[in-house]
Amino acid sequence: SGHVQLPPPQNVTLLSKDFDMILTWTPGEGSPPDVTYTVRYESQERMEKWIKVPHCKNIQRTSCNLTCVLRNFFVKVRARVKAVSGRFQSPWVESQFKEYHLDVELAPPLLNVNVKENLIHVNASFPLAACVESFSWMYDLNLWEAGSEDKKKYEGIFRKNTVTIDTTALRGNYCLSARSSFQSIDFKHSKFSQPVCVLLNHKG
């Protein structure tokens, strides 16, 4: 169309992080300060049909969360982004293909620990987008006496379930840590959360 083209976005990457699928990029070299970006995606169900992402049209930031626009979490998708400034625009730049279900990366859960007289109630909260709440996310919990390597493991607890631990026989400083887990083709785990330590059956 005779217009000077804008420099295209660089390092365009579709990445899975902390339960989300996010497209990220960096501005093309020499981009004007008022540059904005528009994102679309396509799935392998319907190749060559690029779907608009309403919340990532003419945005100033250099990322776009695609998690809840994906129509099928079991199909590979890729995304593309272009730069726009006034009446100028760059060519589209495409990411690689990723599939949410296979490629999802898990974040450690946050532990909520409630100590009652001879019981600890533990539940885990996950940084999940509403659209993926229904997946069968699980967590594994470890309990150990501070300074000891001997961990009691509670594995494969459904995300919304609370674990109740009888502490009658325990005395001293005990620590809890959990990781998220998920069964796709193989079993995935997050890292373990930062330990939460509690003093048990402390007289005095």
Long-range contacts (C-beta under 8 A, 24 or more apart in sequence): 3-87, 3-88, 4-88, 5-88, 5-89, 5-90, 5-91, 6-31, 6-32, 6-35, 6-83, 6-84, 6-85, 6-88, 6-89, 6-90, 7-31, 7-83, 7-90, 8-82, 8-83, 8-90, 8-91, 8-92, 8-93, 9-37, 9-62, 9-81, 9-82, 9-83, 9-90, 9-93, 10-93, 12-79, 12-80, 12-81, 12-93, 12-94, 12-95, 13-95, 13-96, 14-66, 14-77, 14-78, 14-79, 14-95, 14-96, 14-97, 14-98, 15-98, 15-105, 16-98, 16-100, 16-103, 16-104, 16-105, 17-105, 17-107, 18-105, 18-106, 18-107, 18-127, 19-67, 19-104, 19-105, 19-106, 19-107, 19-126, 19-127, 19-128, 19-129, 19-132, 20-65, 20-67, 20-129, 21-65, 21-66, 21-67, 21-70, 21-77, 21-98, 21-100, 21-103, 21-104, 22-63, 22-64, 22-65, 22-66, 22-67, 23-56, 23-63, 23-64, 23-66, 23-79, 23-81, 23-95, 24-62, 24-63, 25-62, 25-63, 25-81, 25-93, 26-62, 27-62, 27-83, 28-83, 28-90, 31-83, 31-85, 32-85, 34-85, 34-86, 35-60, 35-83, 35-84, 35-85, 36-60, 36-83, 36-84, 36-85, 37-61, 37-62, 37-64, 37-81, 37-82, 37-83, 37-84, 38-81, 38-82, 38-84, 39-64, 39-66, 39-79, 39-80, 39-81, 40-79, 40-80, 40-92, 41-66, 41-69, 41-70, 41-77, 41-78, 41-79, 41-80, 42-77, 42-78, 42-79, 42-80, 43-70, 43-71, 43-72, 43-75, 43-76, 43-77, 44-75, 44-76, 44-77, 44-97, 45-72, 45-75, 50-80, 53-79, 58-84, 65-129, 67-100, 67-129, 67-131, 67-132, 68-129, 68-130, 68-131, 68-132, 70-100, 70-131, 73-99, 73-100, 73-101, 73-132, 73-135, 74-99, 74-100, 74-101, 75-99, 100-132, 101-184, 102-184, 102-185, 104-182, 104-184, 104-188, 105-188, 105-190, 106-179, 106-180, 106-181, 106-182, 106-188, 106-189, 106-190, 107-180, 107-190, 108-178, 108-179, 108-180, 108-190, 108-191, 108-192, 108-193, 108-194, 109-139, 109-159, 109-178, 109-179, 109-180, 109-190, 109-193, 110-193, 111-176, 111-177, 111-178, 111-193, 111-196, 113-176, 113-196, 113-198, 115-167, 115-198, 115-200, 118-166, 118-167, 118-168, 118-201, 119-164, 119-165, 119-166, 119-167, 120-164, 120-165, 120-167, 120-176, 120-198, 120-200, 121-162, 121-163, 121-164, 122-162, 122-163, 122-164, 122-165, 122-176, 122-178, 123-160, 123-161, 123-162, 123-163, 124-157, 124-159, 124-178, 124-180, 126-159, 126-180, 135-182, 136-182, 136-183, 137-180, 137-181, 137-182, 138-180, 138-181, 138-182, 138-183, 139-178, 139-179, 139-180, 139-181, 140-178, 140-179, 140-181, 140-189, 141-176, 141-177, 141-178, 142-176, 142-177, 142-178, 142-192, 143-174, 143-175, 143-176, 144-174, 144-175, 145-170, 145-172, 145-173, 145-174, 145-175, 146-172, 146-173, 146-174, 146-175, 146-197, 147-173, 155-181, 156-181, 167-200, 167-201, 168-201, 170-200, 170-201, 171-200, 171-201, 171-202, 172-199, 172-200, 173-197, 173-198, 173-199, 173-200, 174-198, 174-200
